[in-house]
Amino acid sequence: MAHQQYQEALNVLHECMESCNHCFDSCLKEDDVQMMTKCIRLDRECADICGYLEAAITRNSPYVSELASVCAKICDDCAEECAKHDHDHCQECAKACRECAEACRKIS
């Protein structure tokens, strides 16, 4: 299987998707949800592109490189936004996004 060469990236993508989904859900429970709007939106974008890239890799898509480049950009943006918030879930998400962006750049 061609996607086996990407096993580390697949693991990181999945972890990032889970972290973003957790952050998204936790942000919705914050007292000032309005303040978390940008974070929530980027969490959704990031989780979705990570999941899509994970699927693309496993089906040996010819667009893996291009998708990885886009994924790295979205992960960078999500990490930057999450890092602005002191909540543990945001800080954990920022860390996962940074790691994922780095892994994506290696395959883009």
Biopython code that builds the backbone (N, CA, C, O; Angstrom):
import numpy as np
from Bio.PDB.StructureBuilder import StructureBuilder

atoms = [
    (1, "MET", "N", (0.837, -1.199, 0.000)),
    (1, "MET", "CA", (0.000, 0.000, 0.000)),
    (1, "MET", "C", (0.869, 1.245, 0.000)),
    (1, "MET", "O", (1.783, 1.381, 0.813)),
    (2, "ALA", "N", (0.577, 2.139, -0.909)),
    (2, "ALA", "CA", (1.371, 3.361, -1.051)),
    (2, "ALA", "C", (1.273, 4.255, 0.184)),
    (2, "ALA", "O", (2.224, 4.968, 0.505)),
    (3, "HIS", "N", (0.140, 4.225, 0.876)),
    (3, "HIS", "CA", (-0.028, 5.136, 2.010)),
    (3, "HIS", "C", (0.812, 4.755, 3.218)),
    (3, "HIS", "O", (0.904, 5.540, 4.162)),
    (4, "GLN", "N", (1.429, 3.576, 3.222)),
    (4, "GLN", "CA", (2.253, 3.174, 4.357)),
    (4, "GLN", "C", (3.461, 4.101, 4.547)),
    (4, "GLN", "O", (3.948, 4.269, 5.665)),
    (5, "GLN", "N", (3.938, 4.697, 3.456)),
    (5, "GLN", "CA", (5.044, 5.645, 3.577)),
    (5, "GLN", "C", (4.634, 6.900, 4.345)),
    (5, "GLN", "O", (5.487, 7.656, 4.811)),
    (6, "TYR", "N", (3.352, 7.111, 4.471)),
    (6, "TYR", "CA", (2.824, 8.283, 5.169)),
    (6, "TYR", "C", (2.277, 7.950, 6.554)),
    (6, "TYR", "O", (1.534, 8.748, 7.125)),
    (7, "GLN", "N", (2.626, 6.796, 7.101)),
    (7, "GLN", "CA", (2.012, 6.351, 8.351)),
    (7, "GLN", "C", (2.169, 7.364, 9.485)),
    (7, "GLN", "O", (1.218, 7.617, 10.224)),
    (8, "GLU", "N", (3.359, 7.942, 9.625)),
    (8, "GLU", "CA", (3.557, 8.935, 10.683)),
    (8, "GLU", "C", (2.642, 10.142, 10.466)),
    (8, "GLU", "O", (2.026, 10.639, 11.409)),
    (9, "ALA", "N", (2.560, 10.605, 9.223)),
    (9, "ALA", "CA", (1.684, 11.739, 8.917)),
    (9, "ALA", "C", (0.225, 11.386, 9.189)),
    (9, "ALA", "O", (-0.527, 12.215, 9.702)),
    (10, "LEU", "N", (-0.177, 10.178, 8.855)),
    (10, "LEU", "CA", (-1.558, 9.751, 9.110)),
    (10, "LEU", "C", (-1.866, 9.809, 10.604)),
    (10, "LEU", "O", (-2.941, 10.259, 10.999)),
    (11, "ASN", "N", (-0.933, 9.360, 11.428)),
    (11, "ASN", "CA", (-1.134, 9.411, 12.881)),
    (11, "ASN", "C", (-1.256, 10.845, 13.372)),
    (11, "ASN", "O", (-2.132, 11.154, 14.180)),
    (12, "VAL", "N", (-0.383, 11.721, 12.888)),
    (12, "VAL", "CA", (-0.393, 13.128, 13.306)),
    (12, "VAL", "C", (-1.669, 13.823, 12.826)),
    (12, "VAL", "O", (-2.269, 14.607, 13.561)),
    (13, "LEU", "N", (-2.075, 13.533, 11.598)),
    (13, "LEU", "CA", (-3.315, 14.108, 11.069)),
    (13, "LEU", "C", (-4.511, 13.714, 11.933)),
    (13, "LEU", "O", (-5.358, 14.546, 12.258)),
    (14, "HIS", "N", (-4.566, 12.438, 12.297)),
    (14, "HIS", "CA", (-5.686, 11.960, 13.100)),
    (14, "HIS", "C", (-5.690, 12.607, 14.486)),
    (14, "HIS", "O", (-6.743, 12.995, 14.992)),
    (15, "GLU", "N", (-4.523, 12.718, 15.087)),
    (15, "GLU", "CA", (-4.414, 13.369, 16.395)),
    (15, "GLU", "C", (-4.839, 14.833, 16.318)),
    (15, "GLU", "O", (-5.517, 15.339, 17.212)),
    (16, "CYS", "N", (-4.437, 15.504, 15.248)),
    (16, "CYS", "CA", (-4.810, 16.910, 15.087)),
    (16, "CYS", "C", (-6.314, 17.053, 14.911)),
    (16, "CYS", "O", (-6.935, 17.935, 15.504)),
    (17, "MET", "N", (-6.897, 16.181, 14.092)),
    (17, "MET", "CA", (-8.343, 16.222, 13.887)),
    (17, "MET", "C", (-9.069, 16.031, 15.218)),
    (17, "MET", "O", (-10.020, 16.755, 15.515)),
    (18, "GLU", "N", (-8.629, 15.066, 16.016)),
    (18, "GLU", "CA", (-9.268, 14.831, 17.313)),
    (18, "GLU", "C", (-9.086, 16.024, 18.251)),
    (18, "GLU", "O", (-10.017, 16.403, 18.963)),
    (19, "SER", "N", (-7.902, 16.611, 18.252)),
    (19, "SER", "CA", (-7.631, 17.761, 19.108)),
    (19, "SER", "C", (-8.492, 18.959, 18.706)),
    (19, "SER", "O", (-9.039, 19.656, 19.561)),
    (20, "CYS", "N", (-8.605, 19.189, 17.402)),
    (20, "CYS", "CA", (-9.440, 20.296, 16.920)),
    (20, "CYS", "C", (-10.915, 20.068, 17.251)),
    (20, "CYS", "O", (-11.621, 21.006, 17.623)),
    (21, "ASN", "N", (-11.377, 18.831, 17.117)),
    (21, "ASN", "CA", (-12.771, 18.535, 17.462)),
    (21, "ASN", "C", (-13.016, 18.735, 18.950)),
    (21, "ASN", "O", (-14.067, 19.242, 19.344)),
    (22, "HIS", "N", (-12.055, 18.342, 19.778)),
    (22, "HIS", "CA", (-12.186, 18.542, 21.219)),
    (22, "HIS", "C", (-12.189, 20.040, 21.550)),
    (22, "HIS", "O", (-12.989, 20.502, 22.363)),
    (23, "CYS", "N", (-11.294, 20.785, 20.917)),
    (23, "CYS", "CA", (-11.224, 22.231, 21.150)),
    (23, "CYS", "C", (-12.521, 22.909, 20.705)),
    (23, "CYS", "O", (-13.064, 23.760, 21.409)),
    (24, "PHE", "N", (-13.001, 22.522, 19.540)),
    (24, "PHE", "CA", (-14.262, 23.054, 19.013)),
    (24, "PHE", "C", (-15.392, 22.854, 20.029)),
    (24, "PHE", "O", (-16.110, 23.792, 20.375)),
    (25, "ASP", "N", (-15.528, 21.621, 20.494)),
    (25, "ASP", "CA", (-16.588, 21.287, 21.438)),
    (25, "ASP", "C", (-16.416, 22.043, 22.755)),
    (25, "ASP", "O", (-17.388, 22.539, 23.325)),
    (26, "SER", "N", (-15.178, 22.128, 23.230)),
    (26, "SER", "CA", (-14.906, 22.830, 24.487)),
    (26, "SER", "C", (-15.138, 24.333, 24.363)),
    (26, "SER", "O", (-15.632, 24.965, 25.297)),
    (27, "CYS", "N", (-14.784, 24.906, 23.216)),
    (27, "CYS", "CA", (-15.004, 26.340, 22.994)),
    (27, "CYS", "C", (-16.488, 26.686, 23.046)),
    (27, "CYS", "O", (-16.869, 27.750, 23.533)),
    (28, "LEU", "N", (-17.316, 25.786, 22.544)),
    (28, "LEU", "CA", (-18.759, 26.019, 22.568)),
    (28, "LEU", "C", (-19.315, 26.060, 23.987)),
    (28, "LEU", "O", (-20.406, 26.584, 24.213)),
    (29, "LYS", "N", (-18.573, 25.514, 24.935)),
    (29, "LYS", "CA", (-19.012, 25.475, 26.333)),
    (29, "LYS", "C", (-18.429, 26.616, 27.168)),
    (29, "LYS", "O", (-18.745, 26.747, 28.350)),
    (30, "GLU", "N", (-17.581, 27.437, 26.555)),
    (30, "GLU", "CA", (-16.981, 28.561, 27.280)),
    (30, "GLU", "C", (-18.039, 29.619, 27.587)),
    (30, "GLU", "O", (-19.030, 29.743, 26.867)),
    (31, "ASP", "N", (-17.821, 30.382, 28.664)),
    (31, "ASP", "CA", (-18.771, 31.423, 29.066)),
    (31, "ASP", "C", (-18.948, 32.475, 27.979)),
    (31, "ASP", "O", (-20.066, 32.914, 27.709)),
    (32, "ASP", "N", (-17.838, 32.881, 27.351)),
    (32, "ASP", "CA", (-17.896, 33.907, 26.309)),
    (32, "ASP", "C", (-17.648, 33.260, 24.946)),
    (32, "ASP", "O", (-16.563, 33.374, 24.377)),
    (33, "VAL", "N", (-18.665, 32.586, 24.442)),
    (33, "VAL", "CA", (-18.551, 31.876, 23.167)),
    (33, "VAL", "C", (-18.240, 32.850, 22.031)),
    (33, "VAL", "O", (-17.514, 32.513, 21.095)),
    (34, "GLN", "N", (-18.792, 34.055, 22.121)),
    (34, "GLN", "CA", (-18.569, 35.051, 21.074)),
    (34, "GLN", "C", (-17.078, 35.346, 20.901)),
    (34, "GLN", "O", (-16.608, 35.554, 19.782)),
    (35, "MET", "N", (-16.345, 35.363, 22.002)),
    (35, "MET", "CA", (-14.905, 35.618, 21.949)),
    (35, "MET", "C", (-14.168, 34.461, 21.257)),
    (35, "MET", "O", (-13.057, 34.638, 20.757)),
    (36, "MET", "N", (-14.787, 33.289, 21.232)),
    (36, "MET", "CA", (-14.153, 32.083, 20.695)),
    (36, "MET", "C", (-14.551, 31.802, 19.238)),
    (36, "MET", "O", (-14.170, 30.766, 18.693)),
    (37, "THR", "N", (-15.293, 32.683, 18.613)),
    (37, "THR", "CA", (-15.828, 32.437, 17.277)),
    (37, "THR", "C", (-14.761, 32.076, 16.255)),
    (37, "THR", "O", (-14.910, 31.092, 15.530)),
    (38, "LYS", "N", (-13.690, 32.855, 16.186)),
    (38, "LYS", "CA", (-12.636, 32.580, 15.203)),
    (38, "LYS", "C", (-11.963, 31.241, 15.499)),
    (38, "LYS", "O", (-11.650, 30.482, 14.581)),
    (39, "CYS", "N", (-11.745, 30.958, 16.769)),
    (39, "CYS", "CA", (-11.141, 29.692, 17.175)),
    (39, "CYS", "C", (-12.040, 28.516, 16.756)),
    (39, "CYS", "O", (-11.557, 27.521, 16.216)),
    (40, "ILE", "N", (-13.316, 28.639, 17.005)),
    (40, "ILE", "CA", (-14.280, 27.592, 16.653)),
    (40, "ILE", "C", (-14.269, 27.348, 15.148)),
    (40, "ILE", "O", (-14.217, 26.202, 14.702)),
    (41, "ARG", "N", (-14.317, 28.412, 14.375)),
    (41, "ARG", "CA", (-14.313, 28.265, 12.909)),
    (41, "ARG", "C", (-13.045, 27.585, 12.410)),
    (41, "ARG", "O", (-13.103, 26.687, 11.570)),
    (42, "LEU", "N", (-11.899, 28.017, 12.930)),
    (42, "LEU", "CA", (-10.637, 27.417, 12.495)),
    (42, "LEU", "C", (-10.508, 25.967, 12.968)),
    (42, "LEU", "O", (-9.940, 25.133, 12.262)),
    (43, "ASP", "N", (-11.033, 25.664, 14.162)),
    (43, "ASP", "CA", (-11.050, 24.270, 14.609)),
    (43, "ASP", "C", (-11.797, 23.394, 13.611)),
    (43, "ASP", "O", (-11.344, 22.299, 13.280)),
    (44, "ARG", "N", (-12.933, 23.872, 13.134)),
    (44, "ARG", "CA", (-13.739, 23.100, 12.169)),
    (44, "ARG", "C", (-12.984, 22.942, 10.848)),
    (44, "ARG", "O", (-12.909, 21.844, 10.297)),
    (45, "GLU", "N", (-12.433, 24.034, 10.350)),
    (45, "GLU", "CA", (-11.686, 23.979, 9.093)),
    (45, "GLU", "C", (-10.527, 22.993, 9.202)),
    (45, "GLU", "O", (-10.303, 22.175, 8.310)),
    (46, "CYS", "N", (-9.806, 23.086, 10.295)),
    (46, "CYS", "CA", (-8.619, 22.261, 10.487)),
    (46, "CYS", "C", (-9.001, 20.785, 10.634)),
    (46, "CYS", "O", (-8.394, 19.923, 9.999)),
    (47, "ALA", "N", (-9.986, 20.496, 11.453)),
    (47, "ALA", "CA", (-10.418, 19.101, 11.621)),
    (47, "ALA", "C", (-10.871, 18.518, 10.289)),
    (47, "ALA", "O", (-10.563, 17.370, 9.968)),
    (48, "ASP", "N", (-11.601, 19.312, 9.520)),
    (48, "ASP", "CA", (-12.109, 18.823, 8.233)),
    (48, "ASP", "C", (-10.989, 18.554, 7.236)),
    (48, "ASP", "O", (-10.996, 17.514, 6.578)),
    (49, "ILE", "N", (-10.027, 19.465, 7.109)),
    (49, "ILE", "CA", (-8.954, 19.254, 6.132)),
    (49, "ILE", "C", (-8.038, 18.118, 6.579)),
    (49, "ILE", "O", (-7.532, 17.369, 5.743)),
    (50, "CYS", "N", (-7.821, 17.983, 7.875)),
    (50, "CYS", "CA", (-7.008, 16.861, 8.359)),
    (50, "CYS", "C", (-7.679, 15.531, 8.044)),
    (50, "CYS", "O", (-7.026, 14.591, 7.590)),
    (51, "GLY", "N", (-8.971, 15.457, 8.283)),
    (51, "GLY", "CA", (-9.717, 14.240, 7.967)),
    (51, "GLY", "C", (-9.727, 13.956, 6.477)),
    (51, "GLY", "O", (-9.612, 12.805, 6.056)),
    (52, "TYR", "N", (-9.866, 15.007, 5.680)),
    (52, "TYR", "CA", (-9.887, 14.830, 4.227)),
    (52, "TYR", "C", (-8.524, 14.374, 3.705)),
    (52, "TYR", "O", (-8.442, 13.479, 2.864)),
    (53, "LEU", "N", (-7.453, 14.998, 4.209)),
    (53, "LEU", "CA", (-6.117, 14.603, 3.782)),
    (53, "LEU", "C", (-5.823, 13.169, 4.212)),
    (53, "LEU", "O", (-5.214, 12.406, 3.462)),
    (54, "GLU", "N", (-6.246, 12.810, 5.395)),
    (54, "GLU", "CA", (-6.063, 11.429, 5.867)),
    (54, "GLU", "C", (-6.741, 10.456, 4.894)),
    (54, "GLU", "O", (-6.152, 9.443, 4.517)),
    (55, "ALA", "N", (-7.957, 10.760, 4.496)),
    (55, "ALA", "CA", (-8.675, 9.910, 3.547)),
    (55, "ALA", "C", (-7.990, 9.902, 2.181)),
    (55, "ALA", "O", (-7.885, 8.854, 1.543)),
    (56, "ALA", "N", (-7.530, 11.056, 1.739)),
    (56, "ALA", "CA", (-6.860, 11.163, 0.436)),
    (56, "ALA", "C", (-5.595, 10.318, 0.400)),
    (56, "ALA", "O", (-5.306, 9.665, -0.603)),
    (57, "ILE", "N", (-4.849, 10.331, 1.487)),
    (57, "ILE", "CA", (-3.622, 9.538, 1.552)),
    (57, "ILE", "C", (-3.955, 8.052, 1.469)),
    (57, "ILE", "O", (-3.302, 7.304, 0.740)),
    (58, "THR", "N", (-4.965, 7.630, 2.212)),
    (58, "THR", "CA", (-5.281, 6.200, 2.245)),
    (58, "THR", "C", (-5.851, 5.689, 0.929)),
    (58, "THR", "O", (-5.799, 4.488, 0.661)),
    (59, "ARG", "N", (-6.386, 6.569, 0.113)),
    (59, "ARG", "CA", (-6.883, 6.127, -1.200)),
    (59, "ARG", "C", (-5.894, 6.432, -2.320)),
    (59, "ARG", "O", (-6.210, 6.285, -3.501)),
    (60, "ASN", "N", (-4.676, 6.866, -1.929)),
    (60, "ASN", "CA", (-3.605, 7.139, -2.888)),
    (60, "ASN", "C", (-3.999, 8.209, -3.911)),
    (60, "ASN", "O", (-3.776, 8.057, -5.112)),
    (61, "SER", "N", (-4.584, 9.281, -3.408)),
    (61, "SER", "CA", (-5.000, 10.389, -4.259)),
    (61, "SER", "C", (-3.795, 11.034, -4.944)),
    (61, "SER", "O", (-2.728, 11.146, -4.341)),
    (62, "PRO", "N", (-3.959, 11.456, -6.194)),
    (62, "PRO", "CA", (-2.861, 12.159, -6.864)),
    (62, "PRO", "C", (-2.687, 13.596, -6.350)),
    (62, "PRO", "O", (-1.764, 14.292, -6.772)),
    (63, "TYR", "N", (-3.553, 14.037, -5.458)),
    (63, "TYR", "CA", (-3.525, 15.412, -4.962)),
    (63, "TYR", "C", (-2.969, 15.527, -3.545)),
    (63, "TYR", "O", (-3.119, 16.572, -2.911)),
    (64, "VAL", "N", (-2.336, 14.484, -3.043)),
    (64, "VAL", "CA", (-1.837, 14.489, -1.670)),
    (64, "VAL", "C", (-0.920, 15.681, -1.417)),
    (64, "VAL", "O", (-1.060, 16.354, -0.396)),
    (65, "SER", "N", (-0.009, 15.947, -2.302)),
    (65, "SER", "CA", (0.940, 17.041, -2.109)),
    (65, "SER", "C", (0.228, 18.391, -2.003)),
    (65, "SER", "O", (0.525, 19.188, -1.113)),
    (66, "GLU", "N", (-0.695, 18.637, -2.899)),
    (66, "GLU", "CA", (-1.432, 19.907, -2.887)),
    (66, "GLU", "C", (-2.297, 20.028, -1.632)),
    (66, "GLU", "O", (-2.350, 21.085, -1.002)),
    (67, "LEU", "N", (-2.968, 18.941, -1.280)),
    (67, "LEU", "CA", (-3.814, 18.956, -0.084)),
    (67, "LEU", "C", (-2.975, 19.139, 1.176)),
    (67, "LEU", "O", (-3.393, 19.825, 2.109)),
    (68, "ALA", "N", (-1.802, 18.531, 1.204)),
    (68, "ALA", "CA", (-0.917, 18.677, 2.360)),
    (68, "ALA", "C", (-0.464, 20.125, 2.523)),
    (68, "ALA", "O", (-0.338, 20.616, 3.645)),
    (69, "SER", "N", (-0.223, 20.795, 1.429)),
    (69, "SER", "CA", (0.172, 22.202, 1.471)),
    (69, "SER", "C", (-0.949, 23.061, 2.061)),
    (69, "SER", "O", (-0.701, 23.919, 2.908)),
    (70, "VAL", "N", (-2.169, 22.827, 1.612)),
    (70, "VAL", "CA", (-3.327, 23.560, 2.135)),
    (70, "VAL", "C", (-3.532, 23.217, 3.609)),
    (70, "VAL", "O", (-3.815, 24.097, 4.423)),
    (71, "CYS", "N", (-3.390, 21.949, 3.945)),
    (71, "CYS", "CA", (-3.564, 21.507, 5.327)),
    (71, "CYS", "C", (-2.548, 22.197, 6.238)),
    (71, "CYS", "O", (-2.897, 22.634, 7.334)),
    (72, "ALA", "N", (-1.309, 22.297, 5.796)),
    (72, "ALA", "CA", (-0.276, 22.962, 6.594)),
    (72, "ALA", "C", (-0.661, 24.415, 6.869)),
    (72, "ALA", "O", (-0.485, 24.901, 7.987)),
    (73, "LYS", "N", (-1.181, 25.103, 5.871)),
    (73, "LYS", "CA", (-1.591, 26.504, 6.028)),
    (73, "LYS", "C", (-2.723, 26.633, 7.052)),
    (73, "LYS", "O", (-2.685, 27.493, 7.931)),
    (74, "ILE", "N", (-3.723, 25.769, 6.923)),
    (74, "ILE", "CA", (-4.859, 25.829, 7.843)),
    (74, "ILE", "C", (-4.418, 25.468, 9.258)),
    (74, "ILE", "O", (-4.851, 26.100, 10.222)),
    (75, "CYS", "N", (-3.564, 24.462, 9.389)),
    (75, "CYS", "CA", (-3.046, 24.087, 10.708)),
    (75, "CYS", "C", (-2.260, 25.240, 11.335)),
    (75, "CYS", "O", (-2.394, 25.505, 12.530)),
    (76, "ASP", "N", (-1.444, 25.922, 10.535)),
    (76, "ASP", "CA", (-0.700, 27.085, 11.038)),
    (76, "ASP", "C", (-1.653, 28.161, 11.548)),
    (76, "ASP", "O", (-1.451, 28.724, 12.624)),
    (77, "ASP", "N", (-2.696, 28.440, 10.761)),
    (77, "ASP", "CA", (-3.662, 29.477, 11.154)),
    (77, "ASP", "C", (-4.414, 29.084, 12.420)),
    (77, "ASP", "O", (-4.643, 29.916, 13.299)),
    (78, "CYS", "N", (-4.795, 27.816, 12.509)),
    (78, "CYS", "CA", (-5.508, 27.339, 13.693)),
    (78, "CYS", "C", (-4.600, 27.403, 14.917)),
    (78, "CYS", "O", (-5.029, 27.829, 15.989)),
    (79, "ALA", "N", (-3.361, 26.985, 14.762)),
    (79, "ALA", "CA", (-2.407, 27.039, 15.875)),
    (79, "ALA", "C", (-2.221, 28.467, 16.369)),
    (79, "ALA", "O", (-2.190, 28.717, 17.574)),
    (80, "GLU", "N", (-2.098, 29.391, 15.441)),
    (80, "GLU", "CA", (-1.907, 30.801, 15.805)),
    (80, "GLU", "C", (-3.102, 31.323, 16.597)),
    (80, "GLU", "O", (-2.929, 32.010, 17.603)),
    (81, "GLU", "N", (-4.311, 31.000, 16.148)),
    (81, "GLU", "CA", (-5.511, 31.468, 16.842)),
    (81, "GLU", "C", (-5.659, 30.793, 18.207)),
    (81, "GLU", "O", (-5.919, 31.466, 19.204)),
    (82, "CYS", "N", (-5.498, 29.486, 18.255)),
    (82, "CYS", "CA", (-5.664, 28.768, 19.521)),
    (82, "CYS", "C", (-4.641, 29.226, 20.556)),
    (82, "CYS", "O", (-4.946, 29.293, 21.747)),
    (83, "ALA", "N", (-3.444, 29.537, 20.109)),
    (83, "ALA", "CA", (-2.384, 29.966, 21.028)),
    (83, "ALA", "C", (-2.730, 31.279, 21.734)),
    (83, "ALA", "O", (-2.141, 31.598, 22.767)),
    (84, "LYS", "N", (-3.665, 32.030, 21.192)),
    (84, "LYS", "CA", (-4.071, 33.304, 21.806)),
    (84, "LYS", "C", (-4.925, 33.106, 23.057)),
    (84, "LYS", "O", (-5.098, 34.030, 23.851)),
    (85, "HIS", "N", (-5.455, 31.895, 23.225)),
    (85, "HIS", "CA", (-6.375, 31.627, 24.335)),
    (85, "HIS", "C", (-5.683, 30.777, 25.398)),
    (85, "HIS", "O", (-4.923, 29.864, 25.078)),
    (86, "ASP", "N", (-5.955, 31.089, 26.663)),
    (86, "ASP", "CA", (-5.292, 30.411, 27.778)),
    (86, "ASP", "C", (-5.904, 29.053, 28.139)),
    (86, "ASP", "O", (-5.337, 28.316, 28.945)),
    (87, "HIS", "N", (-7.028, 28.727, 27.563)),
    (87, "HIS", "CA", (-7.693, 27.464, 27.896)),
    (87, "HIS", "C", (-6.780, 26.281, 27.535)),
    (87, "HIS", "O", (-6.102, 26.297, 26.508)),
    (88, "ASP", "N", (-6.777, 25.279, 28.383)),
    (88, "ASP", "CA", (-5.947, 24.097, 28.132)),
    (88, "ASP", "C", (-6.256, 23.462, 26.779)),
    (88, "ASP", "O", (-5.348, 23.064, 26.049)),
    (89, "HIS", "N", (-7.550, 23.372, 26.450)),
    (89, "HIS", "CA", (-7.922, 22.741, 25.179)),
    (89, "HIS", "C", (-7.388, 23.529, 23.989)),
    (89, "HIS", "O", (-7.038, 22.942, 22.965)),
    (90, "CYS", "N", (-7.323, 24.836, 24.110)),
    (90, "CYS", "CA", (-6.771, 25.663, 23.022)),
    (90, "CYS", "C", (-5.256, 25.476, 22.921)),
    (90, "CYS", "O", (-4.715, 25.359, 21.821)),
    (91, "GLN", "N", (-4.585, 25.450, 24.048)),
    (91, "GLN", "CA", (-3.131, 25.276, 24.043)),
    (91, "GLN", "C", (-2.744, 23.898, 23.504)),
    (91, "GLN", "O", (-1.775, 23.771, 22.756)),
    (92, "GLU", "N", (-3.503, 22.868, 23.883)),
    (92, "GLU", "CA", (-3.246, 21.518, 23.372)),
    (92, "GLU", "C", (-3.501, 21.453, 21.871)),
    (92, "GLU", "O", (-2.759, 20.803, 21.134)),
    (93, "CYS", "N", (-4.545, 22.123, 21.430)),
    (93, "CYS", "CA", (-4.884, 22.152, 20.011)),
    (93, "CYS", "C", (-3.783, 22.870, 19.220)),
    (93, "CYS", "O", (-3.384, 22.413, 18.149)),
    (94, "ALA", "N", (-3.305, 23.979, 19.746)),
    (94, "ALA", "CA", (-2.241, 24.727, 19.070)),
    (94, "ALA", "C", (-1.013, 23.845, 18.880)),
    (94, "ALA", "O", (-0.389, 23.866, 17.819)),
    (95, "LYS", "N", (-0.669, 23.082, 19.891)),
    (95, "LYS", "CA", (0.483, 22.182, 19.821)),
    (95, "LYS", "C", (0.260, 21.108, 18.750)),
    (95, "LYS", "O", (1.145, 20.846, 17.936)),
    (96, "ALA", "N", (-0.906, 20.499, 18.754)),
    (96, "ALA", "CA", (-1.215, 19.458, 17.767)),
    (96, "ALA", "C", (-1.204, 20.033, 16.349)),
    (96, "ALA", "O", (-0.742, 19.381, 15.412)),
    (97, "CYS", "N", (-1.707, 21.237, 16.201)),
    (97, "CYS", "CA", (-1.739, 21.877, 14.878)),
    (97, "CYS", "C", (-0.329, 22.187, 14.378)),
    (97, "CYS", "O", (-0.034, 22.007, 13.197)),
    (98, "ARG", "N", (0.533, 22.650, 15.269)),
    (98, "ARG", "CA", (1.918, 22.926, 14.863)),
    (98, "ARG", "C", (2.612, 21.650, 14.391)),
    (98, "ARG", "O", (3.303, 21.650, 13.372)),
    (99, "GLU", "N", (2.425, 20.574, 15.132)),
    (99, "GLU", "CA", (3.019, 19.288, 14.750)),
    (99, "GLU", "C", (2.464, 18.797, 13.421)),
    (99, "GLU", "O", (3.202, 18.252, 12.600)),
    (100, "CYS", "N", (1.193, 18.984, 13.210)),
    (100, "CYS", "CA", (0.555, 18.540, 11.983)),
    (100, "CYS", "C", (1.033, 19.376, 10.800)),
    (100, "CYS", "O", (1.296, 18.832, 9.727)),
    (101, "ALA", "N", (1.146, 20.672, 10.978)),
    (101, "ALA", "CA", (1.629, 21.541, 9.902)),
    (101, "ALA", "C", (3.026, 21.116, 9.468)),
    (101, "ALA", "O", (3.342, 21.085, 8.278)),
    (102, "GLU", "N", (3.859, 20.787, 10.457)),
    (102, "GLU", "CA", (5.228, 20.344, 10.145)),
    (102, "GLU", "C", (5.202, 19.029, 9.363)),
    (102, "GLU", "O", (5.935, 18.870, 8.387)),
    (103, "ALA", "N", (4.372, 18.103, 9.788)),
    (103, "ALA", "CA", (4.262, 16.810, 9.077)),
    (103, "ALA", "C", (3.737, 17.006, 7.653)),
    (103, "ALA", "O", (4.183, 16.335, 6.723)),
    (104, "CYS", "N", (2.800, 17.915, 7.495)),
    (104, "CYS", "CA", (2.236, 18.194, 6.161)),
    (104, "CYS", "C", (3.276, 18.802, 5.226)),
    (104, "CYS", "O", (3.330, 18.470, 4.041)),
    (105, "ARG", "N", (4.097, 19.692, 5.767)),
    (105, "ARG", "CA", (5.140, 20.294, 4.937)),
    (105, "ARG", "C", (6.147, 19.246, 4.441)),
    (105, "ARG", "O", (6.737, 19.408, 3.373)),
    (106, "LYS", "N", (6.336, 18.192, 5.203)),
    (106, "LYS", "CA", (7.249, 17.127, 4.785)),
    (106, "LYS", "C", (6.707, 16.331, 3.599)),
    (106, "LYS", "O", (7.482, 15.721, 2.861)),
    (107, "ILE", "N", (5.402, 16.329, 3.408)),
    (107, "ILE", "CA", (4.827, 15.554, 2.300)),
    (107, "ILE", "C", (4.281, 16.440, 1.190)),
    (107, "ILE", "O", (3.811, 15.935, 0.171)),
    (108, "SER", "N", (4.336, 17.752, 1.375)),
    (108, "SER", "CA", (3.801, 18.645, 0.311)),
    (108, "SER", "C", (4.854, 18.963, -0.726)),
    (108, "SER", "O", (4.580, 19.692, -1.680)),
]
sb = StructureBuilder()
sb.init_structure("model")
sb.init_model(0)
sb.init_chain("A")
sb.init_seg("    ")
for serial, (resi, resn, name, xyz) in enumerate(atoms, 1):
    if name == "N":
        sb.init_residue(resn, " ", resi, " ")
    sb.init_atom(name, np.array(xyz, "f"), 0.0, 1.0, " ", f" {name:<3s}", serial, name[0])
structure = sb.get_structure()
